[in-house]
Amino acid sequence: MTVEERNLSVIRRWLEAWNRHDVDAAVALCAEDMVNHGRKVGRKGAAFVMRDILTTFPDQTITVENMVATGDAVIFRATVTATHLGTGRLPVDGGLLMGVPPTGKRYSNQHIHWFTLREGEILEHRANRDDIGMMVQLGLLPPPPPFPG
């Protein structure tokens, strides 16, 4: 098995755990010194963030559209769907939902996630998300004006 194949397998297992909302199984795939968005969080911090996201969006699912691996990196583009049913306490999701009461509304948007792995463990994670689009779909921001013409 190549490094890329091993890393793809780890991220697929992480995705399966996430979509089952099994934070413990997802965190077990992370390195003890894991970094999330440039901050060293370790497994404990990663679990804290994941649990906060699942408190805010208890039905969140990630559907991968494309996934590639090269060397120690795995990158995927996905559609993320969820219903805003809880109140987040952490500055995740762009920090836009901290303390915001649930709207009960559903969103669906695109994410790109970049994982760096070391010896079969997730060492680093970064993501780009359409947080503004999510906020519009949740009714927390007005929709953008139409394009002229």
FENGI-V470544 format. One record per residue. OMEGA is omega in radians with two decimals (none if undefined). NEAR is the number of other C-alpha atoms within 12 Angstrom. Layout:
omega=OMEGA near=NEAR
omega=OMEGA near=NEAR
This chain:
omega=3.12 near=9
omega=3.07 near=14
omega=-3.13 near=21
omega=3.13 near=25
omega=3.11 near=21
omega=-3.11 near=24
omega=3.06 near=34
omega=3.12 near=32
omega=3.12 near=24
omega=-3.10 near=34
omega=3.06 near=40
omega=3.09 near=27
omega=3.09 near=25
omega=3.13 near=31
omega=3.11 near=30
omega=3.12 near=21
omega=3.14 near=23
omega=-3.09 near=30
omega=2.98 near=26
omega=-3.07 near=19
omega=3.12 near=26
omega=-3.08 near=24
omega=-3.12 near=31
omega=3.13 near=20
omega=3.12 near=23
omega=-3.11 near=31
omega=3.11 near=34
omega=3.13 near=26
omega=-3.11 near=36
omega=3.06 near=37
omega=3.11 near=30
omega=-3.14 near=22
omega=-3.10 near=24
omega=3.10 near=30
omega=3.11 near=28
omega=-3.13 near=31
omega=3.06 near=24
omega=-3.14 near=16
omega=3.07 near=16
omega=-3.09 near=19
omega=-3.07 near=25
omega=-3.14 near=26
omega=-3.10 near=28
omega=3.12 near=23
omega=3.10 near=24
omega=3.13 near=35
omega=3.14 near=28
omega=3.12 near=24
omega=-3.12 near=29
omega=3.14 near=35
omega=3.11 near=28
omega=3.10 near=29
omega=-3.12 near=34
omega=2.98 near=31
omega=-3.13 near=29
omega=-3.07 near=34
omega=-3.02 near=36
omega=3.12 near=28
omega=-3.07 near=26
omega=3.03 near=32
omega=3.11 near=29
omega=3.09 near=30
omega=-3.09 near=25
omega=3.08 near=24
omega=3.12 near=17
omega=3.07 near=18
omega=3.10 near=26
omega=3.08 near=24
omega=3.02 near=26
omega=-3.11 near=20
omega=-3.10 near=20
omega=-3.08 near=28
omega=2.97 near=31
omega=-3.12 near=37
omega=3.04 near=31
omega=3.00 near=32
omega=-3.04 near=24
omega=2.94 near=25
omega=3.13 near=24
omega=3.12 near=32
omega=-3.14 near=27
omega=3.06 near=30
omega=-3.11 near=28
omega=-3.05 near=32
omega=-3.11 near=25
omega=-3.12 near=26
omega=3.12 near=26
omega=3.13 near=29
omega=-3.07 near=23
omega=3.12 near=24
omega=3.03 near=20
omega=-3.06 near=30
omega=3.11 near=30
omega=-3.11 near=20
omega=-3.02 near=18
omega=-3.03 near=25
omega=3.12 near=31
omega=3.08 near=20
omega=-3.11 near=18
omega=3.11 near=23
omega=-3.13 near=21
omega=3.09 near=24
omega=-3.06 near=24
omega=-3.11 near=21
omega=-3.11 near=23
omega=3.03 near=27
omega=3.05 near=29
omega=3.12 near=29
omega=-3.07 near=30
omega=3.04 near=26
omega=2.91 near=29
omega=-3.14 near=26
omega=3.14 near=32
omega=3.11 near=31
omega=2.96 near=41
omega=-3.11 near=35
omega=3.07 near=33
omega=3.09 near=26
omega=3.06 near=19
omega=3.09 near=29
omega=3.09 near=34
omega=-3.12 near=39
omega=-3.07 near=36
omega=3.11 near=33
omega=2.99 near=34
omega=3.13 near=24
omega=2.94 near=25
omega=-3.10 near=23
omega=3.04 near=25
omega=-3.10 near=24
omega=3.12 near=25
omega=3.09 near=25
omega=3.09 near=25
omega=-3.11 near=33
omega=3.08 near=30
omega=-3.13 near=22
omega=3.11 near=25
omega=3.12 near=30
omega=-3.10 near=20
omega=3.03 near=23
omega=3.12 near=16
omega=3.07 near=14
omega=3.10 near=15
omega=3.11 near=12
omega=3.12 near=9
omega=3.06 near=7
omega=3.12 near=6
omega=3.03 near=5
omega=none near=4
